Amino acid sequence: MRTALVLEIEELLFDTSAIRNSALQEALKQEGATIPADLVSIAHPGVPVAMVLDRLAPVLRLDATGRDLVVHRAAEQASRIFVTQAPAFHTAVRDELMLLAADFPLAVVTRASAEEAQRWLEAAELEASVLTVRSLASVDPADYAATWADALRRSHAMRGVAIAAPALLRTAALAGLRTIQLGDAPDPDPAGYHPDARVKSLSQVHGALLAAP
């Protein structure tokens, strides 16, 4: 049975966390909310702004309109930065993804817009390896599972494995995908999830998928 690998490319391949955290802090300030940078960083690892605001709800006083404005402004601010400052990517991770693409269909589900993700994939020379890109940028969190399911369907595979941050994996699981958490790797570094750990983890995934019936 054909298996697709569905990836969130931010954090796995591209370093976007500093830009996203900065954009969110600026959007919060415009709504009169000042949140310590370390608290934003803790709440914002690999998840869309809507999920971050849910996590920060105990220390935020935003009504529905303010919340919508923060989501919109954070996305706009990050997009403006990405136009002039493309995120760096990890060559070793890119190379491992190319090896995976030779054996399994790859799809992307991402917090970035589809246009941004496409530009990044082209910069990393991965555009030909990815069958489809589905964006969560303008999707209601209640519909995230449907986005994962759509990415799997567009991969023309009967089953899928999702690799993303834990909060997003919960929605991938609802879509019926097996899940692998970013950071699942042998001997993870306590200071953070580094490229060498990602490569080891992807290599193990590759071997496991090849061995699967």
C-alpha positions in Angstrom: 0.0 0.0 0.0 1.4 3.4 -1.0 2.5 5.7 1.8 3.0 9.4 1.6 5.1 11.6 3.9 3.3 14.8 4.8 5.6 17.5 6.3 5.4 20.8 8.0 8.6 22.3 6.5 9.0 25.1 9.0 11.3 24.0 11.9 12.1 20.8 10.0 13.8 22.4 7.1 13.5 26.2 7.3 14.4 28.4 10.3 11.5 30.7 10.7 10.9 30.8 14.5 12.7 34.1 15.2 10.8 35.9 12.4 7.5 34.5 13.4 8.0 35.3 17.1 9.0 38.9 16.3 6.0 39.3 14.0 3.6 38.1 16.6 5.1 40.3 19.3 4.7 43.3 17.1 1.1 42.4 16.3 0.4 42.0 20.0 1.9 45.4 20.8 -0.4 47.0 18.3 -3.3 45.6 20.3 -1.8 46.9 23.5 -0.7 43.5 24.7 2.9 43.2 25.9 4.0 39.6 26.3 7.6 38.7 27.4 9.6 37.3 24.5 10.4 34.1 26.3 6.7 33.4 26.9 6.0 34.0 23.2 8.8 31.6 22.2 7.6 28.9 24.5 4.0 29.2 23.1 5.0 29.4 19.5 7.1 26.4 18.5 5.9 25.2 15.1 2.2 26.1 15.4 0.0 28.7 13.7 -0.7 32.0 15.5 -4.3 31.0 16.3 -3.0 28.1 18.4 -0.4 30.4 20.1 -3.2 32.8 21.1 -5.1 29.9 22.7 -2.0 29.1 24.7 -1.5 32.7 25.8 -5.1 33.2 26.6 -4.6 33.2 30.4 -2.3 36.3 30.1 -4.0 38.0 27.2 -7.1 40.2 27.2 -8.2 40.1 23.6 -11.8 40.1 22.4 -12.6 38.2 19.2 -11.9 41.3 17.0 -8.6 41.9 18.6 -7.7 38.2 18.2 -8.5 38.3 14.5 -6.4 41.5 14.1 -3.4 39.9 15.8 -3.6 36.8 13.6 -3.9 39.0 10.4 -1.2 41.5 11.4 1.3 38.8 12.5 0.9 37.0 9.1 1.3 40.3 7.2 4.4 41.3 9.2 6.0 37.9 8.7 5.2 37.9 5.0 6.8 41.4 4.6 10.0 40.1 6.2 10.0 36.9 4.2 9.9 38.9 0.9 13.3 40.4 1.7 14.7 37.8 4.1 14.1 34.2 2.9 14.6 31.7 5.8 17.7 29.7 5.8 17.4 26.0 5.2 19.5 23.0 6.3 21.3 21.4 3.4 21.6 18.0 5.1 17.9 17.9 5.9 17.1 18.9 2.3 19.3 16.1 1.0 17.6 13.5 3.2 14.2 14.7 2.0 15.4 14.2 -1.6 16.3 10.7 -0.8 12.9 10.1 0.8 11.2 11.6 -2.3 12.9 9.0 -4.5 10.9 6.3 -2.7 7.8 8.0 -1.3 5.5 10.8 -2.4 6.1 14.0 -0.4 3.5 16.6 0.5 3.7 19.8 2.6 1.2 21.3 5.1 2.5 24.6 6.3 1.8 27.7 8.3 3.3 29.7 5.5 1.2 30.8 2.6 1.3 28.5 -0.4 3.2 31.2 -2.4 5.8 31.6 0.4 6.3 27.8 0.7 6.7 27.4 -3.0 9.4 30.1 -3.1 11.2 28.4 -0.2 11.0 25.0 -1.8 12.4 26.4 -5.0 15.3 28.0 -3.1 16.1 24.6 -1.5 15.7 22.9 -4.9 12.9 20.7 -3.6 10.0 22.0 -5.7 10.2 19.0 -8.0 10.2 16.6 -5.1 7.0 17.8 -3.5 3.7 16.8 -5.0 1.4 19.3 -3.3 1.6 22.3 -0.8 -1.4 23.0 1.4 -1.4 26.1 3.5 -2.9 26.6 7.0 -2.4 30.4 6.8 -6.0 31.3 6.3 -7.6 28.1 7.6 -9.7 27.9 10.8 -8.1 25.6 13.3 -11.2 23.5 13.3 -10.4 22.7 9.6 -6.8 21.8 10.1 -7.5 18.0 10.0 -9.3 18.5 6.6 -6.2 20.2 5.3 -4.0 17.2 6.3 -6.5 14.9 4.7 -6.5 16.9 1.5 -2.7 16.8 1.3 -2.8 13.1 1.6 -5.5 12.8 -1.0 -3.5 14.9 -3.4 -0.5 12.7 -2.9 -2.4 9.8 -4.4 -1.6 7.6 -1.4 -3.8 5.4 0.7 -1.9 6.1 4.0 0.3 8.9 5.3 2.9 9.7 7.9 2.9 13.3 9.2 6.0 15.0 10.6 5.3 18.3 12.5 5.2 20.0 15.9 3.1 18.2 18.5 0.1 20.6 18.4 -0.3 20.2 14.6 0.2 16.4 14.8 -3.0 16.1 16.9 -4.9 17.5 13.9 -3.0 15.2 11.5 -4.0 12.2 13.6 -7.6 13.3 13.3 -7.2 13.0 9.6 -6.0 9.4 10.0 -2.3 10.0 9.4 0.4 8.3 11.5 2.4 10.9 13.3 6.1 11.6 14.1 6.9 14.5 16.4 9.5 17.0 15.5 12.3 16.3 17.9 11.8 12.5 17.9 15.4 11.5 17.3 18.1 9.4 18.9 20.1 11.4 21.5 18.2 14.7 21.1 20.2 17.7 22.2 18.7 19.3 25.3 19.4 22.8 24.0 17.2 22.3 21.0 16.3 20.2 17.9 19.3 20.5 15.7 19.8 19.5 12.0 21.9 16.4 12.7 19.1 15.1 14.9 16.6 15.8 12.1 18.7 14.0 9.6 19.0 10.9 11.9 15.3 11.0 12.5 14.4 11.3 8.8 16.8 8.5 8.0 15.2 6.2 10.5 11.8 7.1 9.1 13.0 6.2 5.6 14.3 2.9 6.8 11.1 2.1 8.7 8.9 3.0 5.7 11.0 0.8 3.4 10.7 -2.1 5.8 7.0 -1.7 6.3 4.7 -4.1 4.3 
